[in-house]
Amino acid sequence: GVGGVGGVGGVGGDGAGMGAGPAASSHPGRPLYVSCMSLGREEDKRLVALGTETGGVSALRLPLGEDEGVAELPGHFGLVTSAHFHPPGLRRGRELLLTSSVDWTVKLWDMSRNVPAPLFTFMQPSYEYVVDARWSPVHPALFCAAVSAGELSLWDLNQSTQDPLLPAFRVCPPGTALTRIAWSKDGLRMLVGASDGVARLVSVAEDIAKPRVNEVASFEAVLDSAENNGARGGAGAFDGGIAGDDDG
């Protein structure tokens, strides 16, 4: 578990995990019921992101002071199923976080900004619960999302912020829900858990998995464009009704 936040535990080797129970809230007398969490990048393991049962998203640095609470952003319209900080380092001190939810969406946040709105919201084409979303460990703009209907979708944000790179594809029998994704260190494979108790190995083509020379700079341009447009994302992004300010 992680000291300083009551009821949070079960952190995996990649700094992500599931938890259950209350954490201290910024509103006295109203606890946060944590559904998932993620630790920050290797150089900053004190940074923790929390998702809650009511759709909230929070970030905090441990240890918390005795009188400190946890500010909760209204992130999703339902339980947050996963939270995952961006593993590769980006310039300018960004703290990029993916969250997924039963509201059919994945959201991308920069937790270093003082803007209570996601940079992008990605609607899953199948309109199913999104049970997990994980960044590639090697490609700065690539992530995978798993839905309860048993399908995976790959998104390369340097190619499009509106549509997955490939159509969603099924990796388990009908009636079986996916549960978790774990990437291999080289980004060429994913181990995908499912409700039938079977973990399936999924290969990713090298021309998709491996980043090109300019991928980091291209991804930063995508993020800069979103910030300059008031964190509304691309024209096809569905923003979950969260008002935000443009910080330039």
Protein Blocks (a to p, Z undefined) as FASTA:
>chain_A
ZZhiehiahiafkopacdedddddfbehiacddfbdcdddfklmmbccdddfkopacddd
ddddfkbccddddfbgcdcfbdcddfbacehhiacdddddfkopacdddfkbccfbdfbd
cddfklpacfbdcddfkbmkbccdddfkopacdddfklockbcfbdcddfbdehiacfbd
cddfkopaccdddfkopacdddddfklmpccfklmmmmmmmmmmmmmnoonopfkbcceh
iacddeZZ
